[in-house]
Amino acid sequence: ASETWDEQVKQAKALFHTIFSVMENNQELIDYLTDTLVEIGNSVPNEIDNCHMSAKNPTTDKSMFNINTLPDGLFVQPGEKAPNRVGFSKYASYINTIAEKEYGRPLVIAMSADLADSTNISGFAKEWDGDGNHGFYNKDTNTDSPLMPQGITEFANAGMMAGLATVNFSPDVYKNFNGFYGAMSTYGSFSYLKYGPLRLFSQIAQDSDFKVGKLIWVVGHSGPETAEDSRTHFGIFSPGVTQLFPDGHIVNIHPWEHNEVAPSLAAAFSTDIPIIGLHLTRPAITIPDRKALGIASYLDAAKGAYIIKDYDKDKEKEGVVIVRGTSSTNSIVKLLPRIKEEGLNVKIVAAISWELFQRQNAEYRNSIIAPVEWHDTMVITNGARRLMQKWMANQEVEKYSLSSDWDNRWRTGGSVDEIVDEAHLSPQWIWEGITKFAANRKDRLDAIRGEIPA
């Protein structure tokens, strides 16, 4: 290219002159090209018979995301044992079955890093109200399946699903999205392998004039609960990459038990946020009898936070305990009778999703944690302490909090019970942490007041 602006303009004019002179001197060629292009354009059909896409659009059907009409079959009874990942499989089956019956095609296309059944993302290929199973997609023999047979290729999987969710079949791509949502899964410990393509997808969703779909980022087998796989597979720190987005660009949900998955995921689908981070754990736990224990309904998981145990209003308050994660919340539930018997007057709040919680009205948010209560809290999490920063109001809160990285060391390996105990999330460790937190309330609050400039 020429070095100066004037020379570049002169060069461009010369190129255009050459092109136009060829066109002016070859009318027969120009006629052939234009006629051929018009003929090809006219030959493109308005609709393709074997294409499953149509103007009917499941992404605008809010009924499958209606929390109040979720069928009973999505939930299990108190006393039964089930992992939260099975709750995901059921809801995945439910929404894709509705889409196939009502719209002739699935809503979600899914793939996993050789963990389709283990992370239960295979639910997207299963029939909700029957025993049918599409199995894995095959380009020759099974083209109707929404489940892609992928290997341990997390980055590629995320990239393919991000690309898929940008393909819009709507007649007006500037107003509506009509296409497929994408879902991909792997161990929470390997979540960073998916981050790059999903970050780019988030930027497209922000800046493109074309409407795009949604992605479900399954952060499976997270926490120290993945005990037998040892330290290489614990998703304690790595799931933090799901927080490396601007606020409002991803909804992270942490349903601690089976019955919370459907309502929290339905609530996330109902938002206009393009990425959903679904954090799940592997082991089965006993489903609590919420009514007997005085715990709010599992449907309240859709609100991002709810009360597990409220204060005794006739006694002096001793602080708020905010808990997130399967093993940590399960230990809290086991401790509830003891907490009540021994008179610890703490409020206990389940932290399911910061983003969903912030979308509730002020009246609800303040009924769960009042503005004056935020400085009088502790946090318990099966993840890393730093990943709960949005739930922590000050350093004193962090000082009394319990997390899998309590000693700033990587966890080792063993049975679930052994590693949960090593993470200081077993009932006895949590009991000691809460009693210390309650007993030191005056000291905690005095320390906070002492940090306020005179």
Secondary structure, DSSP 8 states (H G I E B T S, - for coil): --SSHHHHHHHHHHHHHHHHHHHHT-HHHHHHHHHHHHHHHHHS-SS-TT----S--GGG-GGGG-GGG--GGGS--TT-EE-HHHHHHHHHHHHHHHHHHHHSS-SEEEEESS-TTTTTGGGGGB-TTSS-B--S-BTTTBTT-SEE---S-HHHHHHHHHHHTT----S-TTT---S-EEEEEEEGGGTHHHHHHHHHHHHHHHH-SS----EEEEEES-BTT-GGG-GGG-BSSGGGGGG-S-TTSEEEE---SHHHHHHHHHHHHTSS-SEEEEE--SS-EE---HHHHT---GGGGGGSEEEEE---TTS----EEEEESHHHHHHHHHHHHHHHHTT---EEEEE--HHHHHTS-HHHHHHHS-GGGTTSEEEEESS-GGGGGGG--SHHHHHH-EETTTTSS----S-HHHHHHHTT-SHHHHHHHHHHHHHTHHHHHHHHHHTS--
